[in-house]
Structures are given as structure tokens and as C-alpha cells.
């Protein structure tokens, strides 16, 4: 990894927003709220892109005000979650009276295996990991995995919400994430960082014996 990563818990349930920092710009993964605090961290730089691991309200809450401030920022989300951005019943904000809605079309709809170019010439790889939501994804850059709400330290994402599927999320993690090198650093959408090797040994959903 050739660029610094800043982890900022934001929004009502402290979702982790990840700032990939470059000299003249930043890439945001899951800017879920507190846009004014994020603006202070961005400073005089611009936002090159905003990437979303999924479309729940606690991960998209700062999207609209940041897009107003940085209209050239490319919004990217898996194609199965395009409507989550604009539909409070899908992004769950309607359940809490927040009614979060972003009505512009995303600049890019993502698919499994897509590559996303970063400002320094490196790339993120999109890994489709359905289960928490139908279009949930993780982003892999070098030895770092941004796992959203798919894989947590000693846990997995909730599957009791609309569109959730526990058998599918376990399949996603087992077949697409646990095959990564053990030293892959995992930066989840909530709580603390972990690693693939640690989860193989300690995650109760996957640990053997």
C-alpha cells in the first residue's frame, strides 16, 4: 500500500469511513455521515471518487452534501444497489424517519472483478460478496481489504435485514475472502481492523476445531 488510509467513524451508528489520501485528492469509501468533519479532513484537496460497499443509510449519509461540494467526484456502487441510494425503504433510512435519498445516477455501476483506478496509478479490485445486502462488495488494494459489512472481527454482517441471507454471506466470505493471504489486513465497516489469518482461526463462523 503506497498511500495512507485514515479511518473515521461517522454517522449515527459510527460506520467507518475510509479516506484513501493522496497529495491532491482523496477517495472516500462509505462516507456515511458527518460531512462537515470529513470536509475538514479533506482540506484543500478534492474528492476523486466515493465508493460504497453497500447502500445502507449509515454508509451513504454524507453522499449528497459531499457531491454538492465535489460535483466531479465519481459515485460508484454495485449495480444491484443502484436503487438503494434513492429509496429510503431499501437503504433503511425510512425505518428511522431519516429518509435518506440521493437522486442522481451513479457515475459507475460496479460488477465483480472490476478494477478502479486510484489517483496514484494503483487499483482497487471489486469483490462481490452478497449476503448482508444483494449487492454488497469489498474492495481489495494490495494487502488491504475494505470489507464493508460483510466481514468483521470475529463476526459477520447482519443477515436479518431486508435482502439479507446468512447462507449466502458465509459462502461469499468462505469462497472469496478467506482465500486471500493470511496477512491481508481487513478494514471493516464497523469496529476494529482484523486480518484474514486471524479470522480463519478466531471467527466462530469459520474457525475449525
Secondary structure as a PSIPRED ss2 file (coil, helix, strand):
# PSIPRED VFORMAT (PSIPRED V4.0)

   1 X C   1.000  0.000  0.000
   2 X C   1.000  0.000  0.000
   3 X C   1.000  0.000  0.000
   4 X E   0.000  0.000  1.000
   5 X E   0.000  0.000  1.000
   6 X E   0.000  0.000  1.000
   7 X E   0.000  0.000  1.000
   8 X E   0.000  0.000  1.000
   9 X E   0.000  0.000  1.000
  10 X E   0.000  0.000  1.000
  11 X C   1.000  0.000  0.000
  12 X C   1.000  0.000  0.000
  13 X C   1.000  0.000  0.000
  14 X C   1.000  0.000  0.000
  15 X E   0.000  0.000  1.000
  16 X E   0.000  0.000  1.000
  17 X E   0.000  0.000  1.000
  18 X E   0.000  0.000  1.000
  19 X E   0.000  0.000  1.000
  20 X E   0.000  0.000  1.000
  21 X E   0.000  0.000  1.000
  22 X C   1.000  0.000  0.000
  23 X C   1.000  0.000  0.000
  24 X C   1.000  0.000  0.000
  25 X E   0.000  0.000  1.000
  26 X E   0.000  0.000  1.000
  27 X E   0.000  0.000  1.000
  28 X E   0.000  0.000  1.000
  29 X E   0.000  0.000  1.000
  30 X C   1.000  0.000  0.000
  31 X C   1.000  0.000  0.000
  32 X C   1.000  0.000  0.000
  33 X C   1.000  0.000  0.000
  34 X C   1.000  0.000  0.000
  35 X H   0.000  1.000  0.000
  36 X H   0.000  1.000  0.000
  37 X H   0.000  1.000  0.000
  38 X H   0.000  1.000  0.000
  39 X H   0.000  1.000  0.000
  40 X H   0.000  1.000  0.000
  41 X H   0.000  1.000  0.000
  42 X H   0.000  1.000  0.000
  43 X C   1.000  0.000  0.000
  44 X C   1.000  0.000  0.000
  45 X C   1.000  0.000  0.000
  46 X E   0.000  0.000  1.000
  47 X E   0.000  0.000  1.000
  48 X E   0.000  0.000  1.000
  49 X E   0.000  0.000  1.000
  50 X E   0.000  0.000  1.000
  51 X E   0.000  0.000  1.000
  52 X C   1.000  0.000  0.000
  53 X C   1.000  0.000  0.000
  54 X C   1.000  0.000  0.000
  55 X C   1.000  0.000  0.000
  56 X C   1.000  0.000  0.000
  57 X H   0.000  1.000  0.000
  58 X H   0.000  1.000  0.000
  59 X H   0.000  1.000  0.000
  60 X H   0.000  1.000  0.000
  61 X C   1.000  0.000  0.000
  62 X C   1.000  0.000  0.000
  63 X H   0.000  1.000  0.000
  64 X H   0.000  1.000  0.000
  65 X H   0.000  1.000  0.000
  66 X H   0.000  1.000  0.000
  67 X H   0.000  1.000  0.000
  68 X H   0.000  1.000  0.000
  69 X H   0.000  1.000  0.000
  70 X C   1.000  0.000  0.000
  71 X C   1.000  0.000  0.000
  72 X C   1.000  0.000  0.000
  73 X C   1.000  0.000  0.000
  74 X E   0.000  0.000  1.000
  75 X E   0.000  0.000  1.000
  76 X E   0.000  0.000  1.000
  77 X E   0.000  0.000  1.000
  78 X E   0.000  0.000  1.000
  79 X H   0.000  1.000  0.000
  80 X H   0.000  1.000  0.000
  81 X H   0.000  1.000  0.000
  82 X H   0.000  1.000  0.000
  83 X H   0.000  1.000  0.000
  84 X H   0.000  1.000  0.000
  85 X H   0.000  1.000  0.000
  86 X C   1.000  0.000  0.000
  87 X C   1.000  0.000  0.000
  88 X H   0.000  1.000  0.000
  89 X H   0.000  1.000  0.000
  90 X H   0.000  1.000  0.000
  91 X H   0.000  1.000  0.000
  92 X C   1.000  0.000  0.000
  93 X H   0.000  1.000  0.000
  94 X H   0.000  1.000  0.000
  95 X H   0.000  1.000  0.000
  96 X H   0.000  1.000  0.000
  97 X C   1.000  0.000  0.000
  98 X C   1.000  0.000  0.000
  99 X C   1.000  0.000  0.000
 100 X C   1.000  0.000  0.000
 101 X C   1.000  0.000  0.000
 102 X C   1.000  0.000  0.000
 103 X C   1.000  0.000  0.000
 104 X C   1.000  0.000  0.000
 105 X C   1.000  0.000  0.000
 106 X C   1.000  0.000  0.000
 107 X C   1.000  0.000  0.000
 108 X E   0.000  0.000  1.000
 109 X E   0.000  0.000  1.000
 110 X E   0.000  0.000  1.000
 111 X C   1.000  0.000  0.000
 112 X C   1.000  0.000  0.000
 113 X C   1.000  0.000  0.000
 114 X C   1.000  0.000  0.000
 115 X E   0.000  0.000  1.000
 116 X E   0.000  0.000  1.000
 117 X E   0.000  0.000  1.000
 118 X C   1.000  0.000  0.000
 119 X C   1.000  0.000  0.000
 120 X C   1.000  0.000  0.000
 121 X C   1.000  0.000  0.000
 122 X C   1.000  0.000  0.000
 123 X E   0.000  0.000  1.000
 124 X E   0.000  0.000  1.000
 125 X E   0.000  0.000  1.000
 126 X E   0.000  0.000  1.000
 127 X E   0.000  0.000  1.000
 128 X E   0.000  0.000  1.000
 129 X C   1.000  0.000  0.000
 130 X C   1.000  0.000  0.000
 131 X C   1.000  0.000  0.000
 132 X C   1.000  0.000  0.000
 133 X C   1.000  0.000  0.000
 134 X C   1.000  0.000  0.000
 135 X C   1.000  0.000  0.000
 136 X C   1.000  0.000  0.000
 137 X E   0.000  0.000  1.000
 138 X E   0.000  0.000  1.000
 139 X E   0.000  0.000  1.000
 140 X E   0.000  0.000  1.000
 141 X E   0.000  0.000  1.000
 142 X C   1.000  0.000  0.000
 143 X C   1.000  0.000  0.000
 144 X E   0.000  0.000  1.000
 145 X E   0.000  0.000  1.000
 146 X E   0.000  0.000  1.000
 147 X E   0.000  0.000  1.000
 148 X E   0.000  0.000  1.000
 149 X C   1.000  0.000  0.000
 150 X C   1.000  0.000  0.000
 151 X E   0.000  0.000  1.000
 152 X E   0.000  0.000  1.000
 153 X C   1.000  0.000  0.000
 154 X C   1.000  0.000  0.000
 155 X E   0.000  0.000  1.000
 156 X E   0.000  0.000  1.000
 157 X C   1.000  0.000  0.000
 158 X C   1.000  0.000  0.000
 159 X C   1.000  0.000  0.000
 160 X C   1.000  0.000  0.000
 161 X C   1.000  0.000  0.000
 162 X C   1.000  0.000  0.000
 163 X C   1.000  0.000  0.000
 164 X C   1.000  0.000  0.000
 165 X C   1.000  0.000  0.000
 166 X H   0.000  1.000  0.000
 167 X H   0.000  1.000  0.000
 168 X H   0.000  1.000  0.000
 169 X H   0.000  1.000  0.000
 170 X H   0.000  1.000  0.000
 171 X H   0.000  1.000  0.000
 172 X H   0.000  1.000  0.000
 173 X H   0.000  1.000  0.000
 174 X H   0.000  1.000  0.000
 175 X H   0.000  1.000  0.000
 176 X H   0.000  1.000  0.000
 177 X H   0.000  1.000  0.000
 178 X C   1.000  0.000  0.000
 179 X C   1.000  0.000  0.000
 180 X C   1.000  0.000  0.000
 181 X C   1.000  0.000  0.000
 182 X C   1.000  0.000  0.000
 183 X C   1.000  0.000  0.000
 184 X C   1.000  0.000  0.000
 185 X E   0.000  0.000  1.000
 186 X E   0.000  0.000  1.000
 187 X E   0.000  0.000  1.000
 188 X E   0.000  0.000  1.000
 189 X C   1.000  0.000  0.000
 190 X C   1.000  0.000  0.000
 191 X C   1.000  0.000  0.000
 192 X C   1.000  0.000  0.000
 193 X C   1.000  0.000  0.000
 194 X E   0.000  0.000  1.000
 195 X E   0.000  0.000  1.000
 196 X H   0.000  1.000  0.000
 197 X H   0.000  1.000  0.000
 198 X H   0.000  1.000  0.000
 199 X H   0.000  1.000  0.000
 200 X H   0.000  1.000  0.000
 201 X H   0.000  1.000  0.000
 202 X H   0.000  1.000  0.000
 203 X C   1.000  0.000  0.000
 204 X C   1.000  0.000  0.000
 205 X C   1.000  0.000  0.000
 206 X C   1.000  0.000  0.000
 207 X C   1.000  0.000  0.000
 208 X C   1.000  0.000  0.000
 209 X C   1.000  0.000  0.000
